[in-house]
């Protein structure tokens, strides 16, 4: 589970070895309410993970775990691992790599998690505003311009390495997934079903704006499409079940992944950097 934390950093003149000048925010002694896992989140649409769908033993369709952002209204921080970012209107603009620095000026509610209204640093320039999912970030109070540059540099290195480690683990997991003969079908059918969800939402929005005969026609088209969605979901669920069954019959060896030399090198480097920022990150951070 990804976690979020807030730290207080004093203004100009802060020295790294003056521990009294660095303290954690009392607002974040306990983490925010548990975030629904990616598997459970997509399961609300009938799929989870790589399209692997298994109905929970106790289905609670109307219960959604909400994230509560416990930080201040303004601050700065880093993207922890590769994360999507959005326009102020909510359009997905792609992904930001782990280690991307940002400054945020407000927190806005969304249909998912609270979003940080941010500008992000690319090279020497700040770009934005964009919306960043608060759960994908590590945030600090204040302004990075008022913090010892060495501290900012070390935090930058730590979260950049964290992002690279996540990317390497994802690449290794992808290699394992590709060995599953059901992987391609599971992925393709899931993508088709997820695309249908977005299309249905757009059709519903368009129909809502219409009146009279045009609305009746749009509503009929939406109902017909929803029958198609049932077929897509059934196909995705079947492919997902086959994918999961193969994985269960052919479990991967975690030790093999952990022995990857590139991953080991990255983790060794991060471990060395972590010493320089240990007081600025939670103890449960790797």
C-alpha positions in Angstrom: 0.0 0.0 0.0 1.3 3.4 -0.8 1.3 5.8 2.1 1.4 9.6 2.5 3.2 11.6 5.0 3.7 15.2 6.1 6.8 16.7 7.5 7.6 20.1 8.9 10.8 21.7 7.6 12.0 24.9 9.1 12.8 27.9 6.8 16.1 29.3 5.7 19.1 28.4 7.8 18.0 24.8 8.4 21.0 22.5 8.9 20.6 18.8 8.3 22.3 17.7 11.5 20.2 19.9 13.7 17.5 17.3 14.5 15.5 19.7 16.6 14.9 21.8 13.5 13.2 18.9 11.7 10.0 17.4 13.1 7.2 15.4 11.8 3.8 16.9 11.6 1.5 16.1 14.5 -1.3 15.9 12.0 0.1 12.8 10.5 1.1 10.6 13.4 -1.4 8.0 12.1 -1.8 7.3 8.4 -5.0 8.3 6.6 -7.8 5.8 6.2 -6.8 2.7 4.4 -6.8 3.0 0.6 -8.6 0.4 -1.3 -6.1 -1.8 -3.1 -5.9 -1.7 -6.9 -7.5 -5.1 -7.0 -10.5 -4.2 -4.9 -10.9 -0.9 -6.7 -11.2 -2.3 -10.1 -13.2 -5.2 -8.8 -16.1 -2.8 -8.4 -16.2 -2.9 -12.2 -15.9 -6.7 -12.2 -12.1 -6.9 -12.8 -9.0 -6.7 -10.8 -5.3 -6.5 -11.4 -4.6 -7.8 -14.9 -8.2 -8.4 -15.5 -8.2 -11.1 -12.9 -11.7 -11.2 -11.5 -12.8 -13.2 -8.5 -15.9 -12.1 -6.6 -15.1 -11.3 -3.0 -16.5 -13.7 -0.4 -18.6 -10.8 1.0 -19.6 -8.4 -1.7 -20.2 -4.9 -0.5 -21.2 -3.0 -3.6 -22.2 0.3 -1.9 -19.2 0.7 0.4 -16.2 2.6 -0.8 -13.1 3.3 1.3 -12.3 7.0 1.0 -8.9 8.6 1.4 -8.7 11.6 3.8 -5.9 14.0 3.0 -4.4 15.0 6.3 -1.9 17.6 5.0 -1.9 21.4 4.8 -3.5 23.3 2.0 -0.1 24.3 0.5 3.2 22.6 0.4 5.7 20.7 -1.8 7.0 17.2 -2.3 7.9 14.4 -4.7 6.1 11.9 -6.8 7.0 8.5 -5.1 6.6 6.2 -8.1 5.3 6.6 -11.6 1.9 8.2 -11.4 -0.7 9.7 -13.7 -1.3 13.4 -13.7 -4.3 15.4 -14.9 -5.3 18.8 -16.3 -7.4 21.1 -14.0 -10.4 19.7 -16.0 -9.5 16.1 -15.1 -8.0 15.0 -18.4 -5.3 12.3 -18.0 -2.1 13.8 -19.4 0.2 10.8 -19.0 2.5 9.8 -16.2 5.2 11.5 -14.1 8.3 9.5 -13.1 9.1 8.9 -9.4 11.2 11.7 -8.0 9.4 14.4 -9.9 9.3 17.5 -7.6 6.2 19.5 -7.2 4.7 22.4 -5.3 1.0 22.4 -4.6 -1.3 25.4 -3.7 -4.6 23.7 -3.0 -6.3 20.3 -2.4 -9.4 19.4 -4.4 -11.9 16.6 -4.0 -12.4 14.2 -6.9 -14.3 11.1 -7.8 -11.2 9.1 -6.7 -8.8 10.5 -4.1 -8.1 14.1 -3.1 -6.0 15.9 -5.8 -3.2 18.3 -5.2 -3.3 21.4 -7.4 0.4 21.5 -8.4 3.1 22.8 -10.6 5.9 20.2 -11.4 9.5 20.8 -12.0 10.9 19.8 -15.4 14.6 20.7 -15.7 14.8 24.2 -14.3 11.3 25.2 -15.2 8.0 24.8 -13.3 5.0 23.6 -15.4 1.3 23.4 -14.6 -1.1 23.6 -13.0 -1.8 19.9 -12.9 -3.7 17.6 -10.5 -1.7 14.9 -8.7 -3.3 12.1 -6.7 -2.3 12.7 -3.1 -1.7 9.0 -2.4 1.0 8.8 -5.0 3.1 11.5 -3.4 5.3 12.3 -0.4 4.6 15.9 0.7 6.2 18.5 3.0 5.0 21.7 4.4 6.5 25.0 3.4 8.5 26.0 0.3 11.6 24.1 -1.0 13.3 27.4 -1.7 13.5 28.0 2.1 15.1 24.6 2.8 18.8 23.7 2.8 19.5 22.8 -0.8 21.4 19.7 0.3 18.3 18.3 2.0 16.3 18.9 -1.1 19.0 17.2 -3.2 19.1 14.1 -1.0 15.3 13.8 -1.0 15.3 14.2 -4.7 17.8 11.4 -5.0 15.9 9.1 -2.6 12.6 9.4 -4.4 14.1 9.2 -7.8 15.7 5.9 -6.8 12.4 4.8 -5.3 10.7 5.4 -8.6 13.4 3.5 -10.5 13.1 0.6 -8.2 9.4 0.5 -8.7 9.9 0.6 -12.5 12.4 -2.2 -12.4 10.1 -4.4 -10.2 7.3 -3.7 -12.7 9.5 -4.7 -15.6 10.4 -7.9 -13.9 6.7 -8.6 -13.1 5.9 -8.0 -16.7 8.5 -10.6 -17.7 6.8 -13.1 -15.4 3.4 -12.2 -16.7 4.4 -12.7 -20.3 5.3 -16.3 -19.5 1.6 -16.8 -18.8 -0.1 -17.9 -22.1 -3.3 -16.3 -20.9 -1.8 -12.9 -20.3 -2.4 -11.2 -23.6 -6.1 -12.2 -23.7 -6.6 -11.1 -20.1 -5.0 -7.8 -20.8 -6.9 -7.1 -24.0 -10.3 -8.1 -22.7 -9.8 -6.0 -19.6 -8.8 -3.0 -21.7 -11.8 -3.5 -23.9 -14.1 -3.6 -20.9 -12.5 -0.6 -19.2 -12.9 1.3 -22.4 -16.6 0.4 -22.5 -17.0 1.9 -19.0 -15.6 5.2 -20.2 -17.7 5.1 -23.4 -20.9 4.4 -21.4 -20.2 7.3 -19.0 -19.7 9.6 -22.0 -22.9 8.4 -23.6 -24.8 8.9 -20.4 -23.5 12.4 -20.0 -24.4 13.3 -23.6 -27.9 11.8 -23.2 -28.4 13.8 -20.0 -27.9 17.0 -21.9 -30.6 16.1 -24.5 -34.3 16.5 -24.5 -37.4 15.1 -26.2 -37.0 12.6 -29.1 -33.2 13.0 -29.2 -32.9 12.0 -25.5 -35.1 9.0 -26.0 -32.9 7.8 -28.9 -29.7 8.4 -26.9 -31.1 6.5 -23.9 -32.0 3.6 -26.2 -28.5 3.6 -27.6 -27.1 3.6 -24.1 -29.2 0.7 -23.0 -28.2 -1.3 -26.1 -24.6 -0.6 -25.4 -24.9 -1.7 -21.8 -26.0 -5.1 -23.1 -22.7 -5.1 -25.1 -20.9 -4.3 -21.8 -22.3 -7.4 -20.2 -20.8 -9.5 -23.0 -17.4 -7.7 -22.7 -17.4 -8.2 -18.9 -18.1 -11.9 -19.2 -15.3 -12.3 -21.7 -12.9 -10.3 -19.6 -13.9 -12.3 -16.5 -13.3 -15.6 -18.3 -9.9 -14.6 -19.6 -9.0 -13.2 -16.2 -9.9 -16.4 -14.4 -7.8 -18.4 -16.8 -4.9 -16.1 -16.2 -5.2 -16.4 -12.5 -5.5 -20.1 -12.6 -2.3 -20.5 -14.6 -0.5 -18.3 -12.2 -1.7 -20.4 -9.3 -0.5 -23.5 -11.0 2.9 -22.0 -11.9 3.9 -19.7 -9.0 6.9 -17.5 -9.5 9.9 -17.5 -7.1 10.2 -14.2 -5.3 13.9 -15.0 -4.7 14.6 -15.0 -8.4 13.2 -11.5 -8.7 15.0 -10.2 -5.6 18.3 -11.6 -7.1 18.1 -9.3 -10.2 21.4 -7.5 -10.3 19.9 -4.2 -11.5 17.3 -4.2 -8.8 20.0 -5.0 -6.1 22.2 -2.2 -7.4 19.3 0.3 -7.2 18.3 -0.8 -3.7 21.9 -0.6 -2.5 22.2 2.9 -3.8 18.9 4.0 -2.2 19.9 2.5 1.1 23.0 4.7 1.1 20.9 7.8 0.3 18.3 6.9 2.9 20.8 7.5 5.7 20.9 11.2 4.7 17.1 11.6 4.9 16.1 9.1 7.5 14.6 11.7 9.8 12.5 13.1 7.0 10.6 9.9 6.0 8.5 7.5 8.0 10.2 4.5 9.5 8.1 2.1 7.4 9.4 3.6 4.1 11.9 1.2 2.4 
